[in-house]
Amino acid sequence: MNIAHSSNKPLDASAGVPRYSPAQIVLHWVIGLAIIVMPLTGYLGSSFNKFATRFWGIPLPMWGWDDPGLRRIFFTVHTFSAWILIALIVLHVEGALKHQLIDRDRLMERMLP
């Protein structure tokens, strides 16, 4: 809604206030959680190693020690959250396409500047 209000385009009066289903709310919250969890667990997994972690060539502080067990736990969570994030992005795109092609509620038009 904020994007639509800031784009100087009036909202279509027939569109009304969007109602979000519980599934849509959960989808958006889990996407946000996965966006935080995935890189954090990847970084922590890399920290429990004897080699320095670099981000775009910049060495990052090491928060851990060489521990294969912790590294495996963090990388397992990292991999799992990456697959979850991929699946949720696919669902998100499918929802956007449904609004555009099936519902034809001009949702995409209202979001664009």
C-alpha positions as a printed Julia matrix, in Angstrom:
113×3 Matrix{Float64}:
   0.0     0.0     0.0
   2.82    2.43    0.78
   4.24    2.09   -2.73
   0.86    2.78   -4.27
   0.4     5.87   -2.12
   3.84    7.25   -2.93
   3.52    6.78   -6.69
   0.95    9.59   -7.14
  -1.39    7.11   -8.8
  -4.87    7.07   -7.36
  -6.01    3.7    -6.14
  -8.84    2.13   -8.03
 -11.94    2.62   -5.86
 -13.32   -0.74   -6.95
 -10.19   -2.5    -5.71
 -11.03   -1.75   -2.09
  -8.8    -2.53    0.84
  -6.84   -5.72    0.24
  -7.68   -8.6     2.55
  -4.81  -10.92    3.3
  -5.41  -14.55    4.06
  -3.54  -16.17    6.94
  -1.47  -18.07    4.35
  -0.36  -14.8     2.73
   0.6   -13.32    6.08
   2.59  -16.42    7.04
   4.26  -16.48    3.6
   5.52  -12.91    3.97
   6.74  -13.42    7.55
   8.57  -16.65    6.67
  10.21  -14.98    3.65
  11.46  -12.22    5.94
  12.69  -14.74    8.5
  14.49  -16.81    5.85
  16.15  -13.67    4.45
  17.66  -13.11    7.9
  18.36  -16.74    8.9
  20.01  -17.9     5.67
  22.96  -15.45    5.51
  23.37  -15.44    9.3
  23.72  -19.22    9.53
  26.0   -19.24    6.49
  28.27  -16.7     8.16
  28.21  -18.53   11.48
  28.92  -21.84    9.74
  31.91  -20.24    8.05
  33.07  -18.79   11.38
  33.43  -22.24   12.94
  36.33  -23.0    10.62
  40.08  -22.53   10.82
  40.07  -20.3     7.74
  39.07  -16.63    7.71
  35.71  -15.75    6.18
  35.76  -13.08    3.49
  32.89  -11.03    2.14
  33.77   -9.49   -1.24
  37.44   -9.78   -0.3
  37.0    -8.11    3.09
  37.99  -10.36    6.01
  35.2   -10.71    8.55
  35.72  -11.31   12.27
  35.79  -14.93   13.33
  33.23  -15.61   16.03
  34.03  -19.27   16.45
  36.69  -21.9    16.5
  37.28  -24.91   14.3
  34.31  -27.11   15.23
  33.01  -29.51   12.54
  29.86  -30.33   14.57
  28.71  -26.71   14.91
  29.71  -25.97   11.33
  27.54  -28.88   10.14
  24.56  -27.66   12.22
  24.83  -24.09   10.9
  25.3   -25.22    7.29
  22.35  -27.61    7.57
  20.11  -24.77    8.74
  21.63  -22.56    6.03
  20.88  -25.09    3.29
  17.37  -25.79    4.58
  16.52  -22.08    4.81
  17.89  -21.51    1.29
  15.56  -24.16   -0.14
  12.64  -22.77    1.88
  13.41  -19.26    0.59
  13.55  -20.49   -3.01
  10.18  -22.24   -2.63
   8.61  -19.17   -1.02
   9.91  -16.87   -3.75
   8.36  -19.2    -6.34
   5.05  -19.06   -4.43
   5.31  -15.28   -4.22
   5.84  -14.96   -7.98
   2.97  -17.38   -8.62
   0.72  -15.22   -6.44
   1.73  -12.09   -8.32
   1.06  -13.79  -11.67
  -2.34  -14.98  -10.39
  -3.26  -11.4    -9.51
  -2.1   -10.19  -12.92
  -3.42  -12.93  -15.2
  -6.39  -14.52  -13.42
  -7.8   -11.98  -10.96
  -6.95   -9.01  -13.18
  -7.19   -6.74  -10.14
  -4.45   -4.37  -11.39
  -2.34   -5.12   -8.33
   0.92   -4.94  -10.3
  -0.12   -1.67  -11.93
  -0.86   -0.13   -8.54
   2.55   -1.18   -7.18
   4.64    0.2   -10.02
   5.63    3.89  -10.05
